[in-house]
Amino acid sequence: METSLVSFSHLNMCESKEKTFFKLMHGTGKEQTSKEAKIRAKEKRKRLSLLMQKAELHEETHSSRSGPLAREISVSPEEAVKWGESFDRLLCHRDGLDTFTRFLKTEFSEENIEFWIACEDFKKSKESQQIILKAKAIYEKFIENDAPQEVNLDFHTKEVITKSITHPTLHIFDAAQSRVYQLMEQDSYTRFLKSDIYLDLIEGRPKRPTNLRRRSRSFTYNEFQDVKSDVAIWL
């Protein structure tokens, strides 16, 4: 009889231990799930924070880049008519360059004129270190594959620049600049002369809001970092 009681008591003790173990494991699972949920929530908040920071950065960049080009252009209809004589005459006039850049922004193709301006500034470089730094900045911004403001160049032109970028000269971008100039002259300039932006100027009409036509790779134009630049005289 005592043996039976001992066995029954032993069974109860085993069952109690199993329940305790089960509760312990079950509780650990819940705790682990809770921790994972907290980690996922934290990651979501972090991603949301990063997205908000990027949005704010984009707004700040947009405001800063529109500053020089947002200045009020005061040009007589007679002067504006002269811009229609040649593309070179347009670019040589500060207000003409500003107006053409504003037009390209409506087409999201301002990377072309900004590359041309960067090349003009680059050719004024005098010190070897400045040439190297500016060449690298232009290459990474406008030339290399998937560059933020990659311009449309043929394979051969890009290949020549890529092979020369480690030891650049003041003429490294000449062929590319000429190619982009021709594209703008034959394509964008022709549309510019028919645009409301230009027609309003030559007819003396008040400036009207501009509309966006299409989307391209172009995003923003920033000054070269850590490189002294004279590009501001063009804007």
Phi, psi and omega in degrees: 000318178296322179298320180295318180295319179297317180296318181295318179296321180296319178297319179297320180295319179296317181296320180297319179295321180295318179296318179298316179298317180297315179297320180297313180293317180297319179294321178298321179297316179296319180296319179296317178298319179297318179297316179298320179296319179295320180296316179297319179296321179295318179296320179297316178297322179294316179296319179297320179298318180295319179297320179293321178295319179296320180296318179295320178297319180298318180294318179295317179297317180298318181293318182291323182284336181275350182305296183298327184272352181270358180297149182290125179268122179243101182223142181285152177303325180296318179291320180297325179299324181296334179295338180279353181287322178197155179293323180296321180294323177299312184289334182283346180261129184302313179294327177295317179296317179298316182293319179294321178296319178298322178295316181296328178296329178290340178256003183055040178232029183290351179300332181293310181289328179289327175293317180299316179296317180298321179293320177299317178293319181300321183291350177269356181296144183241318182278145183298320180295322178294321178298315181297313182294316181292320179299317179296319180296317179295317181299313183289335184269326187237338192254308188298158180302134180064026174296150184301330178230049184301127178269160185276103180232153177285162185301316184298315181297317179294321182296318179298317179295316181301319181287338185257355189294335180286335177226070186286152172242174180293349183254009185299329183256008184304311183295318180294318179296320178297319180297314180294322178300315180297319179299316180293319182295318185276336185246289186296318182298321179298317178289326179301317181294342179257000185279159177296327181302315181281317182297326177296323181291312184288341179257003176069025181275153178299150179294133179247159177299144180264148179253148179276135184263310184207170183247143177224196182286344189295141179234273183230164178239116181246153176294154176296130180277140178061022178227127177289131185226147176257016185297337182298334181289344179272345186249000000 
